[in-house]
């Protein structure tokens, strides 16, 4: 029996319509983005057309949408942070599990030890980022950020191993890994630094708060998997995508998998809002800080949606048409500019 024909297009669910949060954009974006882009480019990590692809990826624009409330200095730090993660992601996409973990350790070692240096350009980049993060973070926030970094690099290494073996995880295992290998949970660790909030463990580890945190992370990850799928399938790089997971283990076709993503995203939003209503109180002063932290989650969810249709990374020049019609014409199989399979941050 021959396999079913591959469709010529898919119809995306309208996640923006399902999202009740108001988006915004950081007013410091133009100047800070220029500075951060020049800073990351000064290390000359990539060359030729791959460098151009990296610089056009919209990492600073992502920051502008998901951190619209940050002041100039902290917004610049956010841009540097995301640019470093994009750089490491580009590097690890071409590496096996061992080498991907080794690359990640450069950032982790720099965060742990101010003077750590292995003589590489990546180490220098990470040390400079570390100085900015340490300056703005309280002790609890910074400790948590280091732990989130460790979780992230371990997950990226696991992803590299799965990719090399062509393994597609089942849904629950995939969701757990995706929360960390996407760098979204790690990026959420910046909230405390930006807001000047050293959120205590009793709040961060509270079951209701934790469920909200996971739901927000999942909304970002599932949306990204949805929007990046066409680019990934064209490059033959789909093992780390919820759509492939649903097709493989849910035994559904591509459009049904896409529809399932939309339905689950709506459930995640409803769960987030329900848990928000049942949050306990920690007193007036701390409650205000918790509310600001949760607002940071909401900005990430809505900001990621809007950014996905502003960057050329996923839909190229057709991005406005895709947002209007929700129709994505599937690209033919191809490979990226230098032979690697680019996925980008997330």
C-alpha positions in Angstrom: 0.0 0.0 0.0 1.5 3.3 -1.0 1.8 6.2 1.5 -0.8 9.0 1.3 0.3 11.9 -1.0 2.0 14.8 0.7 -0.3 17.9 0.7 0.7 21.0 -1.3 -0.3 23.3 1.6 -1.5 23.4 5.2 -3.9 25.8 6.9 -2.6 27.2 10.2 -4.8 27.7 13.2 -5.3 31.4 14.2 -3.3 31.4 17.4 -3.3 35.2 17.5 -7.1 35.2 17.6 -7.0 32.7 20.5 -4.6 34.9 22.5 -6.2 37.5 24.8 -3.0 39.2 25.7 -2.1 42.6 24.4 1.3 42.8 22.6 3.7 45.7 22.6 7.2 46.5 21.3 10.2 47.9 23.2 10.8 51.5 22.3 14.6 51.0 22.7 14.6 48.4 19.9 16.3 50.3 17.0 19.4 51.6 18.9 19.9 48.6 21.2 19.3 46.1 18.4 22.0 47.8 16.3 24.5 47.7 19.1 23.8 44.1 20.0 23.9 43.0 16.3 27.3 44.8 15.9 28.5 43.2 19.1 27.7 39.6 18.1 29.0 40.2 14.6 32.3 41.4 15.9 33.2 37.9 17.0 33.0 36.7 13.4 31.5 33.3 14.3 29.9 32.8 10.9 30.9 33.8 7.4 29.5 34.4 3.9 25.8 33.7 3.3 25.2 31.8 6.6 26.3 35.0 8.4 23.8 37.0 6.4 21.1 34.5 7.3 22.0 34.7 11.0 22.0 38.5 11.0 18.6 38.6 9.3 17.1 36.1 11.7 15.4 38.8 13.8 16.7 37.9 17.2 16.7 41.5 18.4 13.2 41.9 17.0 12.1 38.9 19.0 13.5 40.6 22.2 11.6 43.8 21.3 8.3 41.8 21.2 8.8 39.6 24.3 10.6 42.1 26.5 8.8 45.3 25.7 9.0 46.6 29.3 12.8 46.4 29.7 14.8 49.7 30.1 17.6 50.4 27.7 20.5 48.7 29.4 18.5 45.6 30.4 16.9 45.4 26.9 20.4 45.4 25.4 21.3 42.6 27.8 18.3 40.6 26.6 19.4 41.1 23.0 22.9 39.9 23.8 21.5 36.9 25.6 19.2 35.8 22.7 22.0 36.5 20.2 24.4 34.2 22.2 21.7 31.5 22.3 21.1 31.9 18.5 24.9 31.5 18.0 25.1 28.4 20.1 22.1 26.9 18.4 23.6 27.5 15.0 26.8 25.8 16.2 25.1 22.8 17.9 22.9 22.1 14.9 25.9 20.7 13.1 27.2 18.7 16.2 26.6 15.3 17.7 25.5 14.9 21.4 29.0 15.1 22.8 30.1 18.1 20.9 26.8 19.9 21.5 27.2 19.4 25.2 30.8 20.7 25.0 29.6 23.8 23.2 26.9 24.4 25.9 29.5 24.1 28.7 31.2 27.2 27.4 28.3 29.3 28.4 27.7 27.4 31.7 31.3 27.7 32.7 31.3 31.4 32.0 28.2 31.9 34.1 29.7 29.9 37.0 33.2 31.4 36.9 33.8 35.1 36.0 37.3 34.5 34.9 36.8 31.2 33.1 38.4 31.1 29.6 39.3 28.4 27.1 40.7 30.9 24.7 37.8 30.7 22.2 35.8 33.5 20.7 32.7 31.9 22.1 34.1 32.0 25.7 34.9 35.7 25.4 31.4 36.3 24.1 29.8 34.4 27.0 32.0 36.1 29.6 30.9 39.5 28.4 27.3 38.4 28.6 27.9 37.0 32.1 29.1 40.3 33.4 25.9 42.0 32.2 23.6 39.3 33.7 25.4 39.2 37.0 25.2 43.0 37.4 21.4 43.0 37.1 20.5 39.8 38.9 19.7 39.1 42.5 21.4 36.1 44.1 18.3 33.8 43.9 17.6 34.9 40.3 21.2 34.3 39.2 21.4 30.9 40.9 18.2 29.9 39.1 19.6 31.3 35.8 22.7 29.1 36.1 20.6 26.0 36.8 18.3 26.8 33.9 21.4 27.1 31.7 22.6 23.6 32.8 19.1 22.2 32.0 19.2 23.8 28.6 22.6 22.6 27.5 21.8 19.0 28.7 18.6 19.1 26.7 20.3 20.4 23.6 22.8 17.6 23.8 20.0 15.0 24.2 18.3 16.6 21.2 21.5 16.3 19.1 21.7 12.6 20.0 18.1 11.9 19.1 18.5 13.8 15.8 21.6 11.8 14.9 19.7 8.6 15.5 16.5 9.8 13.8 14.5 9.2 17.0 11.1 10.8 17.4 10.0 10.9 21.1 6.5 10.2 22.2 4.4 13.3 23.1 4.9 13.5 26.9 8.7 12.9 26.7 8.9 15.4 23.8 7.1 18.1 25.7 9.4 17.7 28.7 12.5 17.9 26.6 11.2 20.8 24.5 10.7 23.0 27.5 14.4 23.0 28.0 16.0 22.5 24.6 14.0 25.4 23.2 15.7 27.8 25.6 12.3 29.3 26.4 12.5 28.3 30.1 16.1 29.5 30.2 14.9 32.9 28.6 12.1 33.1 31.2 15.0 33.2 33.7 15.7 36.8 32.6 12.4 38.1 34.1 13.9 38.6 37.5 16.9 40.5 36.2 14.7 42.8 34.1 12.1 43.4 36.7 14.6 43.6 39.6 12.6 40.8 41.3 14.5 38.1 43.2 11.5 35.7 43.2 11.8 33.4 46.2 11.7 29.6 45.7 8.4 29.3 47.7 6.7 31.2 44.8 8.7 29.7 41.9 8.1 26.1 43.1 4.5 26.6 44.0 2.4 24.1 42.0 0.0 26.7 40.6 2.7 29.0 39.6 4.7 26.1 38.2 1.7 25.0 36.0 1.4 28.6 34.7 5.1 28.7 33.9 4.9 25.4 32.0 1.8 26.4 30.1 3.4 29.6 29.0 6.5 27.8 27.9 4.5 25.2 26.0 2.5 27.9 24.2 5.7 29.4 22.9 7.1 26.1 21.9 4.1 24.6 20.2 3.5 27.9 18.3 7.1 27.9 17.2 7.0 24.2 16.1 3.9 25.1 14.1 5.4 28.1 12.4 8.8 26.6 11.8 7.6 23.3 10.4 7.7 24.2 6.7 11.2 25.4 6.9 12.3 22.3 8.8 10.6 19.8 6.6 12.2 21.4 3.6 15.6 20.9 5.2 14.8 17.4 6.4 15.0 18.4 10.0 11.7 17.5 11.7 12.5 15.1 14.6 12.4 18.0 17.1 8.9 19.2 16.2 5.5 18.5 17.8 3.9 18.1 14.4 6.2 15.2 13.5 5.6 13.7 17.0 1.8 13.8 16.6 2.0 12.3 13.1 4.4 9.6 14.2 2.7 8.6 17.5 -0.8 9.9 17.0 -1.1 8.3 13.6 -2.6 11.4 12.0 -1.9 13.2 8.7 -0.2 16.5 8.5 -3.2 18.8 8.5 -4.8 16.9 11.4 -1.5 17.3 13.3 -1.6 21.0 12.6 -5.2 21.2 13.9 -4.3 19.2 17.0 -1.6 21.8 17.7 -4.2 24.6 17.5 -6.6 22.7 19.8 -4.0 22.0 22.4 -2.7 25.6 22.3 -6.2 26.8 23.1 -6.3 24.3 26.1 -2.9 25.6 27.3 -4.3 29.1 27.3 -7.4 28.1 29.2 -5.3 26.3 31.8 -3.0 29.3 32.1 -5.9 31.6 32.8 -7.6 29.2 35.2 -4.5 28.8 37.2 -4.0 32.5 37.3 -7.3 32.9 39.1 -6.3 30.3 41.7 -2.9 31.7 42.6 -2.4 32.0 46.4 -1.4 35.2 48.0 2.1 35.9 49.5 1.2 39.3 50.8 0.7 42.6 49.0 4.3 43.4 48.3 5.3 40.0 46.9 2.0 39.6 45.0 2.9 42.7 43.0 6.2 41.1 42.0 4.5 37.8 41.1 2.0 39.7 39.0 4.8 41.5 37.1 6.6 38.1 36.6 3.4 36.6 35.2 2.9 39.6 32.9 6.4 38.8 31.6 5.1 35.3 30.7 2.1 36.8 28.9 4.3 39.1 26.9 6.4 36.2 25.8 3.4 34.2 24.6 1.8 37.0 22.6 5.2 38.5 21.5 6.4 35.3 20.0 3.2 35.0 17.9 3.6 38.5 16.5 7.3 38.2 15.9 6.8 35.0 13.9 5.0 37.0 11.3 7.5 40.0 11.4 10.7 38.0 10.9 11.6 36.4 7.6 12.9 33.3 9.3 9.8 31.2 8.9 7.7 32.6 6.1 10.1 34.8 4.2 8.5 37.4 2.0 5.2 35.7 2.2 4.8 36.3 5.9 2.0 38.9 5.6 0.1 36.8 3.2 0.5 33.7 5.4 -0.8 35.7 8.4 -3.8 36.9 6.4 -4.8 33.6 4.8 -3.2 31.2 7.2 -2.2 29.1 4.2 1.4 27.8 4.0 2.5 26.3 0.7 4.9 23.5 1.6 8.4 24.0 0.2 10.3 21.4 -1.7 13.1 19.5 0.1 16.3 21.5 0.2 19.3 22.1 2.4 20.6 25.3 3.9 23.3 27.5 2.6 26.2 25.7 4.0 24.9 22.1 4.2 23.7 22.1 7.8 20.1 21.9 8.9 19.1 25.2 10.4 16.4 25.3 12.9 17.2 28.5 14.8 16.5 29.3 18.4 13.7 27.1 19.9 
